[in-house]
Each structure stands twice: as C-alpha cells, then as structure tokens.
Amino acid sequence: MIFRYAFEPQAILGGGFGYALKTALSQGAKRGLFSNEAGMGSTPHAHAQAHVKSPHEQGVVAMIGVFMDTFVVLTLNALVIISTLYTPDGPLANGYTGSVTGILGKSNLAQAAFGTVFGSRFGAIFVAVCLFFFAFSTVLSWNLFGKINAIYLFGRKNAKVSTAVYTLIALVFIFLGTLMSNDLVWELVERKNSEDIHKAELPKFLFRVVDFMECRTEWVGTATELLTEMKEQEVTPNMVTKYLGQFAYEVLEPLGIEYRTKRTGKSRLIKFLRRDGDDANDAGIAI
C-alpha cells in the first residue's frame, strides 16, 4: 500500500509543493537575516549605546528598524526590479533563463534595473554610490561592535591595545573581502545564516535536560518519568523521544551527557550518563 500510494499523482504533487514551500521559506529566512539580522544578537550593541528615558522606547526603534529595512526598503527594491526587468521588452521578459543568467546575477540586478530607466551609466553610478554608503556605514558599525566586545574580553585596562589589534585584523579582512567574488560572499553569508537558523530550531527542552543532569551522574527511566521529575508541562513524551532521537548527539554529547535508549516491553527506557572524562570506563555500561 505504501508503494502504491507513494507514486500516485496526488503524492507527487504534494511532495513537489511541500519542497517548493520549504525552499521558499528557507530562502526568505536567509534573506531576511541577511537584511535585518533580527534575532541574531548583533544590533543590541548599537541599541545599548542609546540614552533614552525607557528601554521600551529603544525597543520600539529596534522593531521599526526591522520593518523599514525588510518590508519597506526591500519591497521597493523588488518592485523596481520587477517593474523594469520583467516588462514585455525587458531582459527578463521570458524569465531568468538562457544567456541572461550569465549576465545578470545576485549583485547587479538592481544596477541593471536602475540602468533601464536612468541609462546604464547613471544607473550604475547611482547604485554604486548607494552601496558605498551602505557598506561604509556597515563597516563602521561592525567595527564599533567588535571594539566593544574586545574591551569586554580583555578589560578596560587593555582597551587601547585590544582595540588597536582588533582594528588591524578588521582592516586585513576588509581588504581580503574586496578581493573575494560576490558568489563566494553570498555563499558564506547563506552558510552562516543557515547555521543560525538551525541553532534557533534546537529544542530548548534539551538544554533543560542539561541543567537537570548537572547534579546527577546517571538517570534511567521513561519519557513520562523524565517529564515528571523535570516538572515539564509543555512537552509530551512523544516529543521527548523525537527531540532526543534527532538532537541528542548534537546538543547533549558535546556537553558531556551520553544518551542511550532501549525498548522493554511496552515502554522505552531512557538513560543519561554524565561523562567526567573517563569514557573508557563508560564503554562497558549497558542500559
């Protein structure tokens, strides 16, 4: 029955639609993080420098910044590209296919869009000037963030030395960045954003398991018993089994907690072992 229904048209269409939706959501999240960095923990450096009567006011400013950046600026940019390049006489009238893919890419779409209206020369100059100010302000802001972190790590007594060293390192990487191809930069950004998204998707329950095992060297029981001892109300036993099966090696193992499981009759036993650096002795322990 599984093979019979797996290859029916409805299943194929459903799988294709699901994959397309997943890809669209993934690309949207990547571009959104690249645009506004919401949830990445970078902009608090800037907002913490503000002097306001109430933190609520600065929080509203931070929220408005995300809205303006993503919903206003990026929407206007997309509308410019669509209304100029995808017109009946535009270079993308037949879609992003054929020889045009070798000319238009991720980095020059906006330049080509403005060039169709203002002329190729003025359009290129206009986009280049805008990118210069955007890039320059980004370099200045991230340099400030890095200096703040350097001072925090090495102390205020060594502030001048730490900031000078950081500035030199930053300048080297800025220079190297100018020599890298645009495709490589996009690839690095997307890889970093994918990692951030994946980390955000890790269940918080597993980190509470780490806290639960902090004062224990071993624990054995079922998922229901684990939830009872941890006093968890938002997680179900099935979710515990799913989380441990998918993320235990990624979250628990690096933190020194070994996870094992074994089915006995109608229940499944869970065993946690806290490793204290003596892995050889743990190798012979059976659940």
C-alpha positions as semicolon CSV with decimal commas, in nm:
position;residue;x (nm);y (nm);z (nm)
1;M;0,000;0,000;0,000
2;I;0,286;0,235;0,078
3;F;0,446;0,189;-0,264
4;R;0,106;0,205;-0,433
5;Y;0,007;0,544;-0,295
6;A;0,360;0,691;-0,290
7;F;0,375;0,715;-0,668
8;E;0,024;0,843;-0,734
9;P;-0,014;1,192;-0,890
10;Q;-0,155;1,338;-0,567
11;A;0,151;1,225;-0,370
12;I;0,393;1,357;-0,631
13;L;0,216;1,694;-0,646
14;G;0,202;1,715;-0,268
15;G;0,572;1,636;-0,234
16;G;0,665;1,888;-0,501
17;F;0,452;2,159;-0,342
18;G;0,598;2,085;0,001
19;Y;0,955;2,101;-0,127
20;A;0,885;2,427;-0,311
21;L;0,729;2,578;0,002
22;K;1,023;2,464;0,216
23;T;1,273;2,614;-0,029
24;A;1,081;2,944;-0,046
25;L;1,061;2,972;0,332
26;S;1,428;2,883;0,369
27;Q;1,541;3,141;0,114
28;G;1,313;3,403;0,271
29;A;1,458;3,340;0,617
30;K;1,814;3,360;0,481
31;R;1,749;3,688;0,301
32;G;1,562;3,827;0,600
33;L;1,853;3,751;0,834
34;F;2,097;3,900;0,586
35;S;1,883;4,213;0,565
36;N;1,782;4,293;0,923
37;E;1,971;4,039;1,143
38;A;1,662;4,005;1,360
39;G;1,728;3,760;1,642
40;M;2,099;3,722;1,566
41;G;2,211;3,927;1,865
42;S;2,414;4,185;1,670
43;T;2,208;4,506;1,693
44;P;2,182;4,510;2,077
45;H;2,536;4,653;2,074
46;A;2,406;4,961;1,899
47;H;2,080;4,993;2,093
48;A;2,264;4,958;2,424
49;Q;2,455;5,279;2,345
50;A;2,137;5,485;2,323
51;H;2,035;5,717;2,608
52;V;1,657;5,703;2,642
53;K;1,409;5,753;2,922
54;S;1,276;5,398;2,895
55;P;1,416;5,078;2,737
56;H;1,073;5,038;2,579
57;E;1,139;5,337;2,355
58;Q;1,460;5,187;2,218
59;G;1,286;4,852;2,172
60;V;1,025;5,021;1,954
61;V;1,305;5,182;1,750
62;A;1,464;4,839;1,700
63;M;1,133;4,692;1,582
64;I;1,071;4,981;1,344
65;G;1,422;4,932;1,202
66;V;1,343;4,572;1,106
67;F;1,013;4,679;0,948
68;M;1,166;4,965;0,749
69;D;1,463;4,759;0,634
70;T;1,281;4,445;0,523
71;F;0,924;4,545;0,445
72;V;0,984;4,892;0,301
73;V;1,335;4,910;0,153
74;L;1,349;4,555;0,020
75;T;0,993;4,570;-0,113
76;L;1,072;4,890;-0,303
77;N;1,389;4,732;-0,438
78;A;1,196;4,424;-0,554
79;L;0,928;4,640;-0,716
80;V;1,194;4,835;-0,907
81;I;1,344;4,510;-1,041
82;I;1,006;4,358;-1,131
83;S;0,867;4,673;-1,295
84;T;1,175;4,727;-1,514
85;L;1,339;4,392;-1,591
86;Y;1,025;4,177;-1,622
87;T;0,834;4,406;-1,860
88;P;0,748;4,271;-2,210
89;D;1,056;4,443;-2,355
90;G;1,277;4,384;-2,050
91;P;1,577;4,147;-2,036
92;L;1,385;3,906;-1,809
93;A;1,060;3,907;-2,006
94;N;1,090;3,532;-2,061
95;G;1,212;3,461;-1,710
96;Y;1,557;3,406;-1,562
97;T;1,665;3,154;-1,825
98;G;1,904;3,131;-2,117
99;S;2,202;3,353;-2,182
100;V;2,075;3,626;-1,947
101;T;2,177;3,413;-1,647
102;G;2,541;3,471;-1,738
103;I;2,494;3,849;-1,742
104;L;2,252;3,927;-1,460
105;G;2,325;3,785;-1,116
106;K;2,261;3,847;-0,749
107;S;2,484;4,153;-0,734
108;N;2,387;4,353;-1,044
109;L;2,008;4,311;-1,068
110;A;1,941;4,647;-0,901
111;Q;2,208;4,814;-1,112
112;A;2,051;4,680;-1,433
113;A;1,703;4,783;-1,313
114;F;1,803;5,145;-1,249
115;G;2,005;5,146;-1,569
116;T;1,699;5,068;-1,781
117;V;1,537;5,394;-1,662
118;F;1,825;5,635;-1,597
119;G;2,068;5,495;-1,851
120;S;2,336;5,237;-1,795
121;R;2,600;5,492;-1,692
122;F;2,395;5,696;-1,444
123;G;2,217;5,387;-1,312
124;A;2,548;5,217;-1,236
125;I;2,683;5,532;-1,068
126;F;2,366;5,575;-0,858
127;V;2,372;5,214;-0,731
128;A;2,749;5,229;-0,669
129;V;2,714;5,544;-0,457
130;C;2,426;5,392;-0,257
131;L;2,621;5,072;-0,199
132;F;2,924;5,273;-0,091
133;F;2,730;5,450;0,184
134;F;2,553;5,131;0,292
135;A;2,878;4,935;0,301
136;F;3,074;5,212;0,472
137;S;2,812;5,252;0,746
138;T;2,812;4,873;0,793
139;V;3,192;4,865;0,827
140;L;3,182;5,146;1,086
141;S;2,903;4,988;1,291
142;W;3,056;4,640;1,296
143;N;3,394;4,789;1,384
144;L;3,226;4,953;1,684
145;F;3,062;4,623;1,784
146;G;3,394;4,444;1,761
147;K;3,572;4,706;1,971
148;I;3,304;4,681;2,240
149;N;3,349;4,302;2,253
150;A;3,729;4,333;2,255
151;I;3,717;4,572;2,551
152;Y;3,478;4,336;2,734
153;L;3,702;4,033;2,672
154;F;4,039;4,191;2,756
155;G;3,931;4,452;3,011
156;R;3,928;4,830;3,012
157;K;4,290;4,843;3,130
158;N;4,398;4,698;2,794
159;A;4,135;4,885;2,591
160;K;4,378;5,075;2,367
161;V;4,586;4,770;2,280
162;S;4,289;4,536;2,225
163;T;4,100;4,784;2,006
164;A;4,413;4,861;1,802
165;V;4,480;4,491;1,740
166;Y;4,115;4,432;1,651
167;T;4,115;4,728;1,410
168;L;4,423;4,596;1,230
169;I;4,269;4,249;1,196
170;A;3,942;4,401;1,074
171;L;4,122;4,610;0,812
172;V;4,301;4,299;0,681
173;F;3,972;4,114;0,641
174;I;3,803;4,417;0,483
175;F;4,082;4,424;0,224
176;L;4,051;4,048;0,166
177;G;3,675;4,092;0,129
178;T;3,726;4,330;-0,161
179;L;3,921;4,058;-0,343
180;M;3,657;3,788;-0,297
181;S;3,398;3,715;-0,562
182;N;3,037;3,810;-0,495
183;D;2,921;3,450;-0,525
184;L;3,167;3,342;-0,254
185;V;3,044;3,620;-0,023
186;W;2,681;3,515;-0,075
187;E;2,774;3,152;-0,010
188;L;2,949;3,240;0,316
189;V;2,656;3,456;0,429
190;E;2,399;3,188;0,345
191;R;2,603;2,922;0,526
192;K;2,627;3,141;0,837
193;N;2,255;3,223;0,825
194;S;2,167;2,854;0,780
195;E;2,369;2,772;1,090
196;D;2,192;3,047;1,286
197;I;1,851;2,920;1,174
198;H;1,942;2,566;1,270
199;K;2,058;2,676;1,615
200;A;1,733;2,866;1,665
201;E;1,540;2,548;1,583
202;L;1,713;2,339;1,852
203;P;1,457;2,243;2,119
204;K;1,505;2,436;2,443
205;F;1,395;2,122;2,625
206;L;1,733;1,958;2,562
207;F;1,915;2,243;2,733
208;R;1,686;2,198;3,032
209;V;1,789;1,832;3,029
210;V;2,149;1,952;3,060
211;D;2,052;2,156;3,367
212;F;1,861;1,855;3,503
213;M;2,171;1,634;3,476
214;E;2,402;1,893;3,630
215;C;2,379;1,735;3,977
216;R;2,342;1,377;3,856
217;T;2,587;1,125;3,717
218;E;2,321;0,888;3,585
219;W;1,947;0,879;3,526
220;V;1,728;0,595;3,395
221;G;1,354;0,599;3,329
222;T;1,082;0,654;3,073
223;A;1,000;0,977;2,894
224;T;0,696;1,025;3,118
225;E;0,908;0,983;3,431
226;L;1,162;1,227;3,296
227;L;0,895;1,491;3,235
228;T;0,756;1,434;3,583
229;E;1,093;1,478;3,754
230;M;1,174;1,783;3,542
231;K;0,825;1,925;3,606
232;E;0,774;1,985;3,235
233;Q;0,421;2,064;3,121
234;E;0,467;2,192;2,765
235;V;0,646;1,881;2,631
236;T;0,485;1,542;2,569
237;P;0,656;1,200;2,597
238;N;0,644;1,160;2,219
239;M;0,817;1,496;2,177
240;V;1,088;1,386;2,423
241;T;1,159;1,074;2,214
242;K;1,164;1,280;1,895
243;Y;1,393;1,551;2,033
244;L;1,639;1,303;2,179
245;G;1,646;1,098;1,861
246;Q;1,715;1,400;1,641
247;F;1,933;1,629;1,850
248;A;2,084;1,434;2,142
249;Y;2,416;1,377;1,966
250;E;2,432;1,741;1,858
251;V;2,333;1,904;2,190
252;L;2,392;1,659;2,476
253;E;2,709;1,479;2,363
254;P;2,926;1,794;2,333
255;L;2,817;1,891;2,685
256;G;2,931;1,559;2,833
257;I;2,595;1,382;2,855
258;E;2,565;1,042;2,688
259;Y;2,220;0,935;2,574
260;R;2,109;0,574;2,537
261;T;1,771;0,415;2,481
262;K;1,625;0,066;2,487
263;R;1,273;-0,068;2,438
264;T;1,148;-0,303;2,713
265;G;0,802;-0,444;2,654
266;K;0,558;-0,160;2,601
267;S;0,784;0,119;2,723
268;R;1,111;0,271;2,610
269;L;1,380;0,333;2,869
270;I;1,598;0,640;2,852
271;K;1,940;0,657;3,011
272;F;2,162;0,959;3,060
273;L;2,525;0,927;3,167
274;R;2,736;1,224;3,263
275;R;3,091;1,175;3,140
276;D;3,368;1,308;3,363
277;G;3,648;1,247;3,117
278;D;3,666;0,871;3,182
279;D;3,499;0,745;2,866
280;A;3,683;0,414;2,879
281;N;3,502;0,307;3,194
282;D;3,165;0,408;3,048
283;A;3,211;0,193;2,739
284;G;3,110;-0,124;2,918
285;I;2,797;0,014;3,086
286;A;2,476;-0,131;2,945
287;I;2,132;0,020;2,987
